[in-house]
């Protein structure tokens, strides 16, 4: 989100490749094709490449699938990492990972307007913000 989204994304990916056991990338609410497009990432690709065909190809064939492939949660020895916070008191990471398989996750390029219970669950995880209490 914001200016320089493409260089930031590339930098994060390079850090992950360079330090695979020390850098964790998780999907958040802006790693969603509809949300990222709304906040200007797709426009940035068009401006950067000055070619609608190249920008469209990057967006649909690479960026969308990359965002969808990012894990929704990461369990380390010390913590459970999520974009925002736990979506509720009854959140069960093991059950969540069983319900939302990698194959299903990779199909969900946007959950801005969920159409089933699985998409609604993913949306809840992506948009969950920690409560102040």
C-alpha positions, 0 to 999 in steps of 0.5 A, spaced: 500 500 500 502 506 498 508 509 493 513 504 491 509 498 492 513 494 487 520 496 489 518 494 496 515 487 494 521 486 490 525 487 496 521 483 501 521 477 496 529 478 495 530 478 503 526 472 503 530 468 498 536 471 501 534 469 508 529 464 508 529 461 515 529 468 518 524 472 514 517 471 514 512 473 509 504 473 511 498 475 507 495 481 509 488 485 507 492 489 502 495 482 499 488 481 495 488 483 488 481 487 489 484 491 495 491 492 492 488 495 485 484 500 489 490 502 493 494 503 486 498 498 486 495 496 479 496 503 476 503 503 479 505 497 474 502 500 468 506 507 470 512 503 471 512 499 465 508 504 460 505 498 457 498 495 459 499 488 456 505 487 460 502 490 466 496 486 465 500 480 464 504 481 471 498 483 475 494 477 473 499 472 472 504 473 477 502 478 482 495 476 484 498 468 484 503 471 488 499 474 493 494 468 494 500 463 495 502 467 501 501 464 507 495 466 512 498 464 518 505 462 520 507 458 526 514 458 529 517 455 535 515 462 539 509 465 536 503 465 531 504 470 526 498 473 522 497 480 519 493 483 524 490 479 530 486 473 532 479 473 529 476 471 535 477 467 542 475 461 538 480 461 533 484 454 532 490 455 527 490 447 526 483 447 524 484 453 520 490 450 516 486 444 515 480 447 513 484 452 508 488 448 504 494 451 500 490 449 494 484 453 496 488 459 499 492 459 492 485 460 488 483 466 493 486 472 489 481 476 492 476 475 498 473 482 498 466 480 497 466 473 500 461 468 497 462 462 501 464 460 508 471 459 507 472 465 503 469 469 509 474 465 514 480 468 510 477 475 510 476 475 517 483 473 518 486 478 513 482 484 516 482 482 523 485 488 527 487 487 535 482 490 540 485 495 544 482 491 550 
